[in-house]
Amino acid sequence: MRHSQRSKVDPFIVMDVMEAAAKAEAEGRDIVHMEVGQPGTSAPEGARRALAEAMESGSLGYTVALGLPKLRARISKWYKDRHRLDIPPERIIVTSGSSAGFLLAFTALFDAGERVALGAPGYPSYRQILSALSLTPVDIETRAEDRYQPTPDALPDDIHGLIVASPANPSGTMLDKPALTALIEAAASRNAAFVSDEIYHGIEYDRPAVSALEVTDDVYVINSFSKYHSMTGWRVGWMVVPETHVRTIERLAQNMFICAPHASQVAALAAMDCTAELNANMQVYKRNRSLMIDGLSDAGFTRVAPPDGAFYMYADVSDFTDDSRQFAADILEQAGVAVTPGLDFDKKRGARTLRA
């Protein structure tokens, strides 16, 4: 049977590393996992308890496509409390993780063949989802001196969209409000849609992350319960879109997903009020960040942009190797530590970088 051309996307290398690490563990080795972008903490206790109670009292059937009204209202309150923004619940769509949010956003905003810019290094699934939708990803080569974030002068004129993440994956670096505003304005001047990946909001170390919604309502914002709320496997997230785009997203969501998992929505609603536990998790991440910064320096990895958020360190390892995939395999084999080669994030320069 035939394959479509658009199905020929690249593998997600980090998953190959994860598989190799699992194989090593099955052979009895003790492996330190630093390869996958997920917290080591579990879903908050209150979330687990709420789901257990819901399972005893209801069927947890389909919800409406846009998500549980109570959850949408609670996310609206989150924007009020955190960003002092009045985001109506009607503009909030609950999704099956941020991945579903990107599928919905890219389908709603772009036609086949259109060009969508993204920073390199960057989250590899942006590129693969765009390609699978017959869109053209356009890498913007970022620089260490810009903390691996795109700048307005680097944007091509012939783009139809721009994806920006702050805090970013793999670097963990953030854009301040002037820098974010400049990118939004540069995209608007090109009549390009702006998509803001904010799934690491809440995991910040020295200053709060800025939401694109603090700049303008004419953006798509994608967020998730996976990172700050420690709910990666629950597959629940949300997106905020302009009021005039809600019905478009609703029609797409109805047909693509029906709804986000009801059980996960129940847990997510409760997780938003587990403040003490989530704050305790952040203290763990802060200690881990300090250990990583000091440890990498001591080991000779000095070409690192210290992360502002998320839980990654992105290191230039060109002093040691020009084959990061083999270097990662050697680290796993000899030191029992699973890390991700930069090839996942930057096709051109990733052979000289690692994410840990």
Secondary structure as UniProt FT lines:
FT   HELIX           5..7
FT   HELIX           13..26
FT   TURN            27..28
FT   STRAND          32..33
FT   HELIX           45..57
FT   TURN            65..66
FT   HELIX           69..83
FT   HELIX           89..91
FT   STRAND          92..95
FT   HELIX           97..109
FT   TURN            112..113
FT   STRAND          115..120
FT   HELIX           124..132
FT   TURN            133..134
FT   STRAND          136..141
FT   HELIX           144..146
FT   TURN            147..148
FT   HELIX           152..154
FT   STRAND          161..165
FT   TURN            169..171
FT   HELIX           177..189
FT   TURN            190..191
FT   STRAND          193..197
FT   TURN            199..202
FT   HELIX           212..214
FT   STRAND          220..224
FT   TURN            228..229
FT   HELIX           232..234
FT   STRAND          237..240
FT   HELIX           243..245
FT   HELIX           246..256
FT   HELIX           262..271
FT   TURN            272..273
FT   HELIX           275..298
FT   TURN            299..300
FT   TURN            310..311
FT   STRAND          314..316
FT   TURN            318..320
FT   HELIX           324..335
FT   STRAND          337..338
FT   STRAND          340..341
FT   HELIX           342..344
FT   TURN            347..349
FT   HELIX           350..352
FT   STRAND          353..355
//
